[in-house]
């Protein structure tokens, strides 16, 4: 039986600009197994996937034979420097600079072999957007998204307070005053966001069409025109705003959904709990409840044709 002490964790720093370093947490058993890339969502960092003591989805996958790379996107987590009012990057930089740098680093360590991708919340939107127009070619074997949605279409009092009041109004006021969003200090998240990231995220959440901020590139149309890797979408029955099953399914359908499944994790569907947006990944029962679904999905899709997108598509 593989124990937590058998799992190795190390930090890798990837130069992305002259001043910026991206942090990758590598979690594996002797660096063996197929590579898995995990990306966090908005106002988060990579710690949503792991702890030093070996808890979390990343360690679970490492115990089951994968070489896991957890990203801290620029300025978040252990990436350097931390976000401040001087940070001028946004989601457009994530797609054109951060993702390519991370992919090249994994290729350098593992070779140009098929990767497995996973994400929480907004990280899934970024991964899909990248595959629509990749700056660095990558083979992706299968994907799993936890509570990922692009638009928030549902209406409720809780949604009004969390999204309309806190994210759309109060956060804009703070960003205008400080030049960045200190979400942790505001107690609305675990990490900060830049002015541009907040603005570009807001645009994609409210826009019906999934278009690029600069040239109008249609991400949904591009995704529907390519053969995406098999994708498993999971969300919790109690995730009633940030990953509501209705909105998760809308993202799934927006991609064309050639080979995808949606799993609502709930007692009604035979699970141990009705999970929310965060404890879908952090609950201590997740590793014996729904993490095995992702493991089975990756193993089931180990030998399907991989995606090598045309880096020039969509221009």
N, C-alpha and C positions, 0 to 999 in steps of 0.2 A: 504493500500500500504506500502510495506517494504522500509524504507529509509536507507541511509548509516549510520545514527546515531544508527540504531538498530543492526548493525553488530559489533560484538566484535572481536578485534584482540589482540593476545598475542604471545609472543615468548617463545618457549620451547627449551631447550638445551639438547641434547642427547650425552652421553659419548660414544665415539666410540673407543678410545684408552686411554692410561694413560695420554696423553697430549692434545688430540683433542676432541673438542665439535662440534657437528653438530647443526645448527640452523633450527628449524621448525617454520614457521609462521602459527599459527592457526587462521582461519578466519571463523566465523560462527555466527549463532543466537542462543545464549544460548547452544552452543555445541550440537545442535540437528542435526539429519539427517545422512545419510550414509556418510562414509568417502571418501574423494577425495584426492589423492596424486598427487601433481604437481612437475615436475622436469625440471629444466632449461637446456640449452645447453652449448656448449663450450664458453669460454671467456664471461660468463654470470653469473648471480645469480638469486635468486628467485624473485627479484623486477620486472622481466619481466611480472609477473602475478598479481601484486597488488601495490597499493599506500596506504599511511596512510589515505588518504581522502576517500577511498572506491572505487576507480576506478580499472578497470582491470578484468580479467577473474575470478580470485579467489573470489572477492567480488560478481561478477555476480552469480556465482554458490552458494555462501552462501545465497544471497537473494532469491534463488530458492530452498532452503531447504537442502543444503549439508553442511557438516562439513569438511572444506577444510584445508589441510596441505600442505604448500609450503616449499619445501626443499631448503636450501643452501648447496650444496655439500661441501665436506671438503675443508676448506681454503677460500671459497667464501662467499660473502655477510657478514652476521653476525656470521658465523661459526668461531671458534677460534682454534688456531691462524691463522692469514692471511697467505697466501702463501708467501714464501720467498725462498732464495737460499738453505735453510736448509730443505725444504719440499721434502720428498723422496717418496711420494705416487703417484699412477697413477690410470688409469681406472680399473685395476685389483683389487685394494683396494676398489674402488667404488662398484664393483659387489660383492665382498666377505665380506666386512666389513660395508660400509656405508648403502647400501640398507637394509641388514638384521637388522641393528640397528634402522633404521627408521621404518621398518615394525613392529618390536617388540614394538616400542614406540606407534604406532598407535593401535596395538592390546591391549596394556595395557590400553589405554584410551577409546577405543571403543569396545573391545572384538574382538574375531576372527570372524568378520563378513565380507561379501564381500566388497571389496574396488573398487572404480573407479579410473582409472589412466589417467593422462594427461601429456603431455610434449611438450616442444618447441625444435625444431631442434635436436641436438645431444642427448638430454635427452630421446627422443623416441628410439634411437638406444640402449641406456643403459638399458631402461626398457625392451625392447625386449630381449636383451642379458641376462638380469637377469632371465626372465621367461624361457629361454632355459635351465638354470642350476641354480635353486634357492638354496641359502644357508639357507634361512628361508622360510618355506611354506607360501603361501599367496593365498587367494581367490580374483581373479580379475573379476569383473562383466562385465566391458566394458572399452574401452580405446579410447582416442582421441589424435592425434598427429598433431601439428602445424608446417609445414615446415620441417618435419623430413626426412632425407635421410642418407644413409650410405656412398655410393660412389658418387663422382662428375664426371659424365661421359660426360657432355655437354662441348662443346668447343666454346669459344668466347673470344674476347679481354678482356672483363670485368672479366671473369673467370681467364684468364691468369694473370692479374694484381693482383686480390684479392687472388687467391689460389696459383698459381705457384710462383709469385714474393714475395708477402707479407707473406703468411702463410708458404710456403715451403722453401723459401730462406731467406728472411729478418728475419723472426721469429727464424729460426734455428741459425742464426748468433747472435741474441740477447740472445737466450737461452744459447748458448755456452759461451758467454761473462759474463752473469749475473747469470746463473744457474737456471733461471726461466723466464717466459714470462709475463712481466708487460703490459698486453694488454690495460688496461685503459690509461696508460701513453703514449702508442704508438697510442692511438686513433683508435684502431681496435676492441675494445670490451668494455664491462662494468666491467670485472673482470679478474683476473690473471689465469694462468695455470702453473702447475709444469713442470719441464723438462720431467718427465716420462709420464705425461698426454698428453703433446704435441706430444711426440714420438709415444705413443700408438694410439692416435687419427689419426695421419698421416698414420700409418700402415693400419688401417681399411678403411680409405678413398681411399687409392691407391690399396689395395689388391682386386683382383676379388673374391676370396673366403673369407668368413667371418670366420676366424680361430682365435683361442686363441693364444696369444703371447707366451705362455709357453709350452703348450702340444698339440697344433694343434686341439683342440676341435672345431668341426664344428657347429657354432651357427645356421646357416641356416638349415642344415639338422635336427638339434634337434627341431627347431621351426616347421618345416614341419611335424614332427612326432607326435606332440601333438595338442590337441584341444585348440587353442588360444582363448581368449575372443574376442568378436566382436570389431573391430577396425575401427574408422573413421579417415581418413587422410585428412587434409585440407592444402592447400597451396595457396599462392596468385599468380595471373597472372603476377605480376611484380617481383616475386621472381625468378629472372633469373639466379642465381648462387647457393646460399646456400640451396635453397629448390625448385629447378626447378621441375615442375610437372613430367618431364620425370624421374628424379632421385627419387622423392618421390614414383612414381609408381613402380620403380624397387625395392625399399625397401619393399613395400607392397607385391609384387610378391615373393620376396626372403623368406618371412615368410611362404609362402604357401597359405595365403589369403583365409582361409575357409569362413570367414564371415567378409568381410571388404568392405569399400567404399572409393573412392577418390573424393573429392570436390575441384575443382579449383575455388577460390573465385574471381569473376571478374564481370564487368559490362555486359559482353556478356552472363554470366550465371545468370543474374538477380540480382546481388548484387549492392551495392551502389558505390563501388570503385574497382579499380584494386590494390590489396594490395601487399606489399613487405614482406620481411622476418621478420622484426620487427613490423611494424604497423599492421600486421595480428593479433597481440595481443594487441597493445597499442593504436590503432586508437579509437577516441571517438565514432565512429559509430559502432564499432565491436559488442557492446552489443545488438544492435537492428538489426544487419545485419547477422552475421554468428555464434555468440555465441549461439543463439537459436537452431542452427543445432546440436551443441554438447549436449545441454540440452535434445533435443528430442531424440538423439541417446542413451544417458544414460537411459532416461525413457523408451524408446522402448525396451532396453535390460535389464530391471530390473529383469526379472524372468527367464532368460536363465540359463542353467547349468553353474556353476562357475568353474574356473580352480584351482585345487589344485595340482601343479606339484610335481612329485616325486623328493625329494631333492637329491636323489642319482643317478638321470639319467645322462647319458652322460659321466660317468667316464670311 
